[in-house]
Amino acid sequence: MSAMSIRLPTSLHDHVRELAEKEGISINQLVATALAEKMSALMTVEVLEARARRGDRAKFLAALAKVPDVPPDEGDE
């Protein structure tokens, strides 16, 4: 495991400490989890953008044309 030193404004550090205490975890665990969640969100955006680039509008419209033109089921309006 690696160590990292970061500088935080006092007010943010106070809030982090309070939240960690409320959650019953260490500040290190809270920060590591928050960083992992942020990285996951950013990586998800990259994956979705890559998939969108592979999209083909003509294929999408062809698939959409196969959907029957009927009124929606009751409750799905």
Gaussian input, Z-matrix of N, CA and C with variables (Angstrom, degrees):
# hf/3-21g

backbone

0 1
 N
 C     1     B1
 C     2     B2     1     A1
 N     3     B3     2     A2     1     D1
 C     4     B4     3     A3     2     D2
 C     5     B5     4     A4     3     D3
 N     6     B6     5     A5     4     D4
 C     7     B7     6     A6     5     D5
 C     8     B8     7     A7     6     D6
 N     9     B9     8     A8     7     D7
 C    10    B10     9     A9     8     D8
 C    11    B11    10    A10     9     D9
 N    12    B12    11    A11    10    D10
 C    13    B13    12    A12    11    D11
 C    14    B14    13    A13    12    D12
 N    15    B15    14    A14    13    D13
 C    16    B16    15    A15    14    D14
 C    17    B17    16    A16    15    D15
 N    18    B18    17    A17    16    D16
 C    19    B19    18    A18    17    D17
 C    20    B20    19    A19    18    D18
 N    21    B21    20    A20    19    D19
 C    22    B22    21    A21    20    D20
 C    23    B23    22    A22    21    D21
 N    24    B24    23    A23    22    D22
 C    25    B25    24    A24    23    D23
 C    26    B26    25    A25    24    D24
 N    27    B27    26    A26    25    D25
 C    28    B28    27    A27    26    D26
 C    29    B29    28    A28    27    D27
 N    30    B30    29    A29    28    D28
 C    31    B31    30    A30    29    D29
 C    32    B32    31    A31    30    D30
 N    33    B33    32    A32    31    D31
 C    34    B34    33    A33    32    D32
 C    35    B35    34    A34    33    D33
 N    36    B36    35    A35    34    D34
 C    37    B37    36    A36    35    D35
 C    38    B38    37    A37    36    D36
 N    39    B39    38    A38    37    D37
 C    40    B40    39    A39    38    D38
 C    41    B41    40    A40    39    D39
 N    42    B42    41    A41    40    D40
 C    43    B43    42    A42    41    D41
 C    44    B44    43    A43    42    D42
 N    45    B45    44    A44    43    D43
 C    46    B46    45    A45    44    D44
 C    47    B47    46    A46    45    D45
 N    48    B48    47    A47    46    D46
 C    49    B49    48    A48    47    D47
 C    50    B50    49    A49    48    D48
 N    51    B51    50    A50    49    D49
 C    52    B52    51    A51    50    D50
 C    53    B53    52    A52    51    D51
 N    54    B54    53    A53    52    D52
 C    55    B55    54    A54    53    D53
 C    56    B56    55    A55    54    D54
 N    57    B57    56    A56    55    D55
 C    58    B58    57    A57    56    D56
 C    59    B59    58    A58    57    D57
 N    60    B60    59    A59    58    D58
 C    61    B61    60    A60    59    D59
 C    62    B62    61    A61    60    D60
 N    63    B63    62    A62    61    D61
 C    64    B64    63    A63    62    D62
 C    65    B65    64    A64    63    D63
 N    66    B66    65    A65    64    D64
 C    67    B67    66    A66    65    D65
 C    68    B68    67    A67    66    D66
 N    69    B69    68    A68    67    D67
 C    70    B70    69    A69    68    D68
 C    71    B71    70    A70    69    D69
 N    72    B72    71    A71    70    D70
 C    73    B73    72    A72    71    D71
 C    74    B74    73    A73    72    D72
 N    75    B75    74    A74    73    D73
 C    76    B76    75    A75    74    D74
 C    77    B77    76    A76    75    D75
 N    78    B78    77    A77    76    D76
 C    79    B79    78    A78    77    D77
 C    80    B80    79    A79    78    D78
 N    81    B81    80    A80    79    D79
 C    82    B82    81    A81    80    D80
 C    83    B83    82    A82    81    D81
 N    84    B84    83    A83    82    D82
 C    85    B85    84    A84    83    D83
 C    86    B86    85    A85    84    D84
 N    87    B87    86    A86    85    D85
 C    88    B88    87    A87    86    D86
 C    89    B89    88    A88    87    D87
 N    90    B90    89    A89    88    D88
 C    91    B91    90    A90    89    D89
 C    92    B92    91    A91    90    D90
 N    93    B93    92    A92    91    D91
 C    94    B94    93    A93    92    D92
 C    95    B95    94    A94    93    D93
 N    96    B96    95    A95    94    D94
 C    97    B97    96    A96    95    D95
 C    98    B98    97    A97    96    D96
 N    99    B99    98    A98    97    D97
 C   100   B100    99    A99    98    D98
 C   101   B101   100   A100    99    D99
 N   102   B102   101   A101   100   D100
 C   103   B103   102   A102   101   D101
 C   104   B104   103   A103   102   D102
 N   105   B105   104   A104   103   D103
 C   106   B106   105   A105   104   D104
 C   107   B107   106   A106   105   D105
 N   108   B108   107   A107   106   D106
 C   109   B109   108   A108   107   D107
 C   110   B110   109   A109   108   D108
 N   111   B111   110   A110   109   D109
 C   112   B112   111   A111   110   D110
 C   113   B113   112   A112   111   D111
 N   114   B114   113   A113   112   D112
 C   115   B115   114   A114   113   D113
 C   116   B116   115   A115   114   D114
 N   117   B117   116   A116   115   D115
 C   118   B118   117   A117   116   D116
 C   119   B119   118   A118   117   D117
 N   120   B120   119   A119   118   D118
 C   121   B121   120   A120   119   D119
 C   122   B122   121   A121   120   D120
 N   123   B123   122   A122   121   D121
 C   124   B124   123   A123   122   D122
 C   125   B125   124   A124   123   D123
 N   126   B126   125   A125   124   D124
 C   127   B127   126   A126   125   D125
 C   128   B128   127   A127   126   D126
 N   129   B129   128   A128   127   D127
 C   130   B130   129   A129   128   D128
 C   131   B131   130   A130   129   D129
 N   132   B132   131   A131   130   D130
 C   133   B133   132   A132   131   D131
 C   134   B134   133   A133   132   D132
 N   135   B135   134   A134   133   D133
 C   136   B136   135   A135   134   D134
 C   137   B137   136   A136   135   D135
 N   138   B138   137   A137   136   D136
 C   139   B139   138   A138   137   D137
 C   140   B140   139   A139   138   D138
 N   141   B141   140   A140   139   D139
 C   142   B142   141   A141   140   D140
 C   143   B143   142   A142   141   D141
 N   144   B144   143   A143   142   D142
 C   145   B145   144   A144   143   D143
 C   146   B146   145   A145   144   D144
 N   147   B147   146   A146   145   D145
 C   148   B148   147   A147   146   D146
 C   149   B149   148   A148   147   D147
 N   150   B150   149   A149   148   D148
 C   151   B151   150   A150   149   D149
 C   152   B152   151   A151   150   D150
 N   153   B153   152   A152   151   D151
 C   154   B154   153   A153   152   D152
 C   155   B155   154   A154   153   D153
 N   156   B156   155   A155   154   D154
 C   157   B157   156   A156   155   D155
 C   158   B158   157   A157   156   D156
 N   159   B159   158   A158   157   D157
 C   160   B160   159   A159   158   D158
 C   161   B161   160   A160   159   D159
 N   162   B162   161   A161   160   D160
 C   163   B163   162   A162   161   D161
 C   164   B164   163   A163   162   D162
 N   165   B165   164   A164   163   D163
 C   166   B166   165   A165   164   D164
 C   167   B167   166   A166   165   D165
 N   168   B168   167   A167   166   D166
 C   169   B169   168   A168   167   D167
 C   170   B170   169   A169   168   D168
 N   171   B171   170   A170   169   D169
 C   172   B172   171   A171   170   D170
 C   173   B173   172   A172   171   D171
 N   174   B174   173   A173   172   D172
 C   175   B175   174   A174   173   D173
 C   176   B176   175   A175   174   D174
 N   177   B177   176   A176   175   D175
 C   178   B178   177   A177   176   D176
 C   179   B179   178   A178   177   D177
 N   180   B180   179   A179   178   D178
 C   181   B181   180   A180   179   D179
 C   182   B182   181   A181   180   D180
 N   183   B183   182   A182   181   D181
 C   184   B184   183   A183   182   D182
 C   185   B185   184   A184   183   D183
 N   186   B186   185   A185   184   D184
 C   187   B187   186   A186   185   D185
 C   188   B188   187   A187   186   D186
 N   189   B189   188   A188   187   D187
 C   190   B190   189   A189   188   D188
 C   191   B191   190   A190   189   D189
 N   192   B192   191   A191   190   D190
 C   193   B193   192   A192   191   D191
 C   194   B194   193   A193   192   D192
 N   195   B195   194   A194   193   D193
 C   196   B196   195   A195   194   D194
 C   197   B197   196   A196   195   D195
 N   198   B198   197   A197   196   D196
 C   199   B199   198   A198   197   D197
 C   200   B200   199   A199   198   D198
 N   201   B201   200   A200   199   D199
 C   202   B202   201   A201   200   D200
 C   203   B203   202   A202   201   D201
 N   204   B204   203   A203   202   D202
 C   205   B205   204   A204   203   D203
 C   206   B206   205   A205   204   D204
 N   207   B207   206   A206   205   D205
 C   208   B208   207   A207   206   D206
 C   209   B209   208   A208   207   D207
 N   210   B210   209   A209   208   D208
 C   211   B211   210   A210   209   D209
 C   212   B212   211   A211   210   D210
 N   213   B213   212   A212   211   D211
 C   214   B214   213   A213   212   D212
 C   215   B215   214   A214   213   D213
 N   216   B216   215   A215   214   D214
 C   217   B217   216   A216   215   D215
 C   218   B218   217   A217   216   D216
 N   219   B219   218   A218   217   D217
 C   220   B220   219   A219   218   D218
 C   221   B221   220   A220   219   D219
 N   222   B222   221   A221   220   D220
 C   223   B223   222   A222   221   D221
 C   224   B224   223   A223   222   D222
 N   225   B225   224   A224   223   D223
 C   226   B226   225   A225   224   D224
 C   227   B227   226   A226   225   D225
 N   228   B228   227   A227   226   D226
 C   229   B229   228   A228   227   D227
 C   230   B230   229   A229   228   D228

   B1=1.4503
   B2=1.5239
   B3=1.3061
   B4=1.4619
   B5=1.5212
   B6=1.3016
   B7=1.4627
   B8=1.5158
   B9=1.3390
   B10=1.4551
   B11=1.5334
   B12=1.2831
   B13=1.4541
   B14=1.5250
   B15=1.3331
   B16=1.4609
   B17=1.5228
   B18=1.3044
   B19=1.4594
   B20=1.5255
   B21=1.3202
   B22=1.4608
   B23=1.5183
   B24=1.3164
   B25=1.4609
   B26=1.5326
   B27=1.3083
   B28=1.4617
   B29=1.5255
   B30=1.3184
   B31=1.4677
   B32=1.5272
   B33=1.3384
   B34=1.4560
   B35=1.5267
   B36=1.3153
   B37=1.4623
   B38=1.5241
   B39=1.3168
   B40=1.4708
   B41=1.5254
   B42=1.3335
   B43=1.4686
   B44=1.5310
   B45=1.3258
   B46=1.4660
   B47=1.5229
   B48=1.3149
   B49=1.4618
   B50=1.5277
   B51=1.3335
   B52=1.4683
   B53=1.5266
   B54=1.3222
   B55=1.4571
   B56=1.5288
   B57=1.3180
   B58=1.4655
   B59=1.5253
   B60=1.3197
   B61=1.4646
   B62=1.5262
   B63=1.3217
   B64=1.4637
   B65=1.5322
   B66=1.3351
   B67=1.4584
   B68=1.5317
   B69=1.3241
   B70=1.4678
   B71=1.5211
   B72=1.3369
   B73=1.4619
   B74=1.5282
   B75=1.3214
   B76=1.4577
   B77=1.5308
   B78=1.3214
   B79=1.4617
   B80=1.5282
   B81=1.3260
   B82=1.4676
   B83=1.5215
   B84=1.3332
   B85=1.4577
   B86=1.5209
   B87=1.3207
   B88=1.4639
   B89=1.5313
   B90=1.3147
   B91=1.4654
   B92=1.5234
   B93=1.3311
   B94=1.4634
   B95=1.5298
   B96=1.3245
   B97=1.4636
   B98=1.5215
   B99=1.3255
   B100=1.4628
   B101=1.5292
   B102=1.3142
   B103=1.4622
   B104=1.5274
   B105=1.3260
   B106=1.4650
   B107=1.5288
   B108=1.3339
   B109=1.4651
   B110=1.5297
   B111=1.3174
   B112=1.4666
   B113=1.5254
   B114=1.3170
   B115=1.4602
   B116=1.5314
   B117=1.3183
   B118=1.4590
   B119=1.5228
   B120=1.3214
   B121=1.4663
   B122=1.5226
   B123=1.3205
   B124=1.4644
   B125=1.5238
   B126=1.3259
   B127=1.4494
   B128=1.5307
   B129=1.3164
   B130=1.4609
   B131=1.5166
   B132=1.3135
   B133=1.4647
   B134=1.5243
   B135=1.3191
   B136=1.4675
   B137=1.5278
   B138=1.3219
   B139=1.4650
   B140=1.5240
   B141=1.3315
   B142=1.4627
   B143=1.5244
   B144=1.3166
   B145=1.4683
   B146=1.5248
   B147=1.3296
   B148=1.4649
   B149=1.5268
   B150=1.3297
   B151=1.4688
   B152=1.5229
   B153=1.3166
   B154=1.4635
   B155=1.5232
   B156=1.3234
   B157=1.4686
   B158=1.5274
   B159=1.3238
   B160=1.4664
   B161=1.5235
   B162=1.3270
   B163=1.4614
   B164=1.5197
   B165=1.3158
   B166=1.4593
   B167=1.5268
   B168=1.3252
   B169=1.4634
   B170=1.5267
   B171=1.3156
   B172=1.4700
   B173=1.5314
   B174=1.3262
   B175=1.4717
   B176=1.5367
   B177=1.3263
   B178=1.4612
   B179=1.5250
   B180=1.3232
   B181=1.4630
   B182=1.5286
   B183=1.3299
   B184=1.4660
   B185=1.5293
   B186=1.3268
   B187=1.4659
   B188=1.5260
   B189=1.3173
   B190=1.4565
   B191=1.5286
   B192=1.3195
   B193=1.4639
   B194=1.5276
   B195=1.3149
   B196=1.4671
   B197=1.5306
   B198=1.3162
   B199=1.4670
   B200=1.5200
   B201=1.3462
   B202=1.4671
   B203=1.5297
   B204=1.3279
   B205=1.4551
   B206=1.5322
   B207=1.3223
   B208=1.4684
   B209=1.5166
   B210=1.3329
   B211=1.4578
   B212=1.5336
   B213=1.3262
   B214=1.4532
   B215=1.5273
   B216=1.3278
   B217=1.4519
   B218=1.5206
   B219=1.3090
   B220=1.4657
   B221=1.5364
   B222=1.3122
   B223=1.4676
   B224=1.5185
   B225=1.3470
   B226=1.4691
   B227=1.5325
   B228=1.3268
   B229=1.4550
   B230=1.4848
   A1=108.52
   A2=116.58
   A3=121.94
   A4=110.45
   A5=115.42
   A6=121.62
   A7=108.55
   A8=115.16
   A9=120.46
   A10=107.80
   A11=115.23
   A12=120.78
   A13=107.97
   A14=116.55
   A15=119.31
   A16=109.37
   A17=115.02
   A18=121.13
   A19=107.60
   A20=115.31
   A21=121.50
   A22=109.19
   A23=116.69
   A24=118.20
   A25=108.69
   A26=115.83
   A27=120.73
   A28=111.64
   A29=117.09
   A30=119.53
   A31=111.32
   A32=117.48
   A33=120.48
   A34=110.34
   A35=116.74
   A36=120.61
   A37=110.29
   A38=116.93
   A39=120.69
   A40=110.97
   A41=116.78
   A42=120.63
   A43=111.02
   A44=116.43
   A45=120.54
   A46=109.87
   A47=116.35
   A48=120.58
   A49=110.59
   A50=116.32
   A51=120.38
   A52=111.31
   A53=116.68
   A54=120.46
   A55=110.98
   A56=116.85
   A57=120.27
   A58=110.41
   A59=116.75
   A60=120.11
   A61=110.65
   A62=116.40
   A63=121.38
   A64=110.68
   A65=117.44
   A66=122.36
   A67=112.37
   A68=116.69
   A69=120.69
   A70=112.83
   A71=116.18
   A72=120.83
   A73=108.84
   A74=115.48
   A75=119.25
   A76=110.08
   A77=114.61
   A78=119.78
   A79=109.38
   A80=117.15
   A81=120.48
   A82=110.89
   A83=117.10
   A84=120.61
   A85=110.60
   A86=117.58
   A87=121.49
   A88=110.67
   A89=117.09
   A90=120.98
   A91=110.43
   A92=117.77
   A93=120.95
   A94=110.64
   A95=117.00
   A96=121.04
   A97=110.76
   A98=117.10
   A99=120.91
   A100=110.68
   A101=117.20
   A102=121.12
   A103=110.66
   A104=117.01
   A105=120.83
   A106=110.42
   A107=117.35
   A108=120.85
   A109=111.25
   A110=117.16
   A111=120.92
   A112=110.66
   A113=116.91
   A114=120.60
   A115=110.67
   A116=116.78
   A117=120.98
   A118=110.87
   A119=116.75
   A120=120.72
   A121=110.89
   A122=117.34
   A123=120.93
   A124=111.59
   A125=116.83
   A126=120.39
   A127=110.73
   A128=116.99
   A129=120.76
   A130=110.12
   A131=117.14
   A132=121.05
   A133=109.79
   A134=117.39
   A135=121.07
   A136=111.18
   A137=117.17
   A138=121.32
   A139=109.93
   A140=116.55
   A141=119.81
   A142=111.95
   A143=117.20
   A144=120.18
   A145=110.79
   A146=116.97
   A147=120.74
   A148=110.17
   A149=116.80
   A150=119.83
   A151=110.65
   A152=117.02
   A153=120.57
   A154=110.61
   A155=117.05
   A156=120.25
   A157=111.33
   A158=116.87
   A159=120.36
   A160=111.75
   A161=116.83
   A162=120.38
   A163=112.43
   A164=115.49
   A165=121.85
   A166=107.59
   A167=116.35
   A168=120.62
   A169=112.09
   A170=117.62
   A171=120.50
   A172=110.48
   A173=117.27
   A174=120.38
   A175=110.87
   A176=115.95
   A177=120.42
   A178=110.43
   A179=116.42
   A180=120.25
   A181=111.40
   A182=116.94
   A183=120.49
   A184=110.39
   A185=116.85
   A186=120.46
   A187=110.05
   A188=116.86
   A189=121.63
   A190=111.11
   A191=117.27
   A192=121.50
   A193=111.39
   A194=117.65
   A195=121.71
   A196=112.74
   A197=116.81
   A198=120.68
   A199=108.20
   A200=117.38
   A201=119.16
   A202=111.34
   A203=115.43
   A204=121.79
   A205=108.30
   A206=115.28
   A207=120.98
   A208=108.48
   A209=116.66
   A210=117.96
   A211=110.35
   A212=117.23
   A213=119.96
   A214=111.32
   A215=115.67
   A216=120.50
   A217=109.97
   A218=116.12
   A219=120.21
   A220=109.16
   A221=115.49
   A222=121.24
   A223=113.03
   A224=117.52
   A225=121.39
   A226=112.62
   A227=116.65
   A228=119.57
   A229=107.28
   D1=143.96
   D2=-179.13
   D3=-100.15
   D4=156.37
   D5=175.72
   D6=-108.69
   D7=145.23
   D8=178.73
   D9=-139.04
   D10=137.24
   D11=176.86
   D12=-108.21
   D13=126.82
   D14=178.57
   D15=-127.13
   D16=153.23
   D17=177.65
   D18=-103.88
   D19=128.01
   D20=179.47
   D21=-124.75
   D22=145.51
   D23=170.68
   D24=-60.10
   D25=146.43
   D26=-177.42
   D27=-54.77
   D28=-41.66
   D29=-178.09
   D30=-63.18
   D31=-40.12
   D32=178.62
   D33=-67.53
   D34=-42.64
   D35=178.49
   D36=-60.22
   D37=-41.59
   D38=178.52
   D39=-61.39
   D40=-43.49
   D41=179.46
   D42=-66.15
   D43=-40.02
   D44=178.38
   D45=-62.55
   D46=-45.18
   D47=179.57
   D48=-60.23
   D49=-46.17
   D50=179.92
   D51=-61.88
   D52=-43.88
   D53=-179.00
   D54=-65.93
   D55=-42.09
   D56=178.44
   D57=-61.54
   D58=-42.78
   D59=177.94
   D60=-62.83
   D61=-44.13
   D62=179.71
   D63=-60.90
   D64=-39.47
   D65=-179.19
   D66=-81.86
   D67=-11.49
   D68=179.73
   D69=73.26
   D70=32.60
   D71=179.05
   D72=-130.60
   D73=168.74
   D74=178.60
   D75=-78.81
   D76=160.75
   D77=175.22
   D78=-60.43
   D79=-41.47
   D80=178.88
   D81=-58.22
   D82=-45.18
   D83=-179.21
   D84=-65.25
   D85=-40.59
   D86=178.89
   D87=-62.67
   D88=-46.39
   D89=-178.72
   D90=-66.52
   D91=-42.48
   D92=179.44
   D93=-62.52
   D94=-41.98
   D95=179.14
   D96=-66.29
   D97=-43.84
   D98=179.49
   D99=-62.43
   D100=-41.58
   D101=178.81
   D102=-65.31
   D103=-41.80
   D104=179.31
   D105=-63.57
   D106=-40.84
   D107=178.23
   D108=-63.87
   D109=-42.51
   D110=179.46
   D111=-64.63
   D112=-43.46
   D113=179.09
   D114=-63.01
   D115=-40.49
   D116=178.36
   D117=-61.79
   D118=-42.98
   D119=179.35
   D120=-63.35
   D121=-44.22
   D122=179.79
   D123=-65.64
   D124=-39.29
   D125=179.49
   D126=-69.18
   D127=-33.77
   D128=177.54
   D129=-63.05
   D130=-42.37
   D131=177.70
   D132=-59.29
   D133=-44.09
   D134=179.26
   D135=-61.02
   D136=-43.05
   D137=-179.92
   D138=-63.89
   D139=-45.33
   D140=-179.72
   D141=-65.12
   D142=-38.32
   D143=177.32
   D144=-64.40
   D145=-40.14
   D146=178.98
   D147=-64.79
   D148=-42.02
   D149=178.67
   D150=-66.10
   D151=-37.80
   D152=180.00
   D153=-64.19
   D154=-36.43
   D155=178.85
   D156=-64.89
   D157=-28.03
   D158=179.28
   D159=-82.45
   D160=-7.26
   D161=-177.69
   D162=-64.71
   D163=153.22
   D164=-179.44
   D165=-130.69
   D166=110.42
   D167=-176.18
   D168=-60.31
   D169=-38.75
   D170=-179.77
   D171=-63.10
   D172=-42.63
   D173=178.10
   D174=-65.21
   D175=-39.44
   D176=177.99
   D177=-61.26
   D178=-48.02
   D179=-179.43
   D180=-64.71
   D181=-35.60
   D182=177.46
   D183=-64.80
   D184=-42.58
   D185=178.27
   D186=-66.09
   D187=-41.91
   D188=180.00
   D189=-63.83
   D190=-33.21
   D191=179.98
   D192=-66.71
   D193=-20.73
   D194=179.64
   D195=-80.08
   D196=-12.78
   D197=-179.34
   D198=-74.23
   D199=127.60
   D200=-179.10
   D201=-63.40
   D202=144.91
   D203=179.71
   D204=-92.23
   D205=82.88
   D206=-179.24
   D207=-128.98
   D208=157.01
   D209=177.85
   D210=-64.89
   D211=153.15
   D212=-179.95
   D213=-68.57
   D214=156.58
   D215=174.87
   D216=-62.26
   D217=155.32
   D218=179.43
   D219=-58.91
   D220=132.09
   D221=-178.53
   D222=94.01
   D223=-14.09
   D224=179.02
   D225=-101.43
   D226=9.69
   D227=-177.26
   D228=-61.76

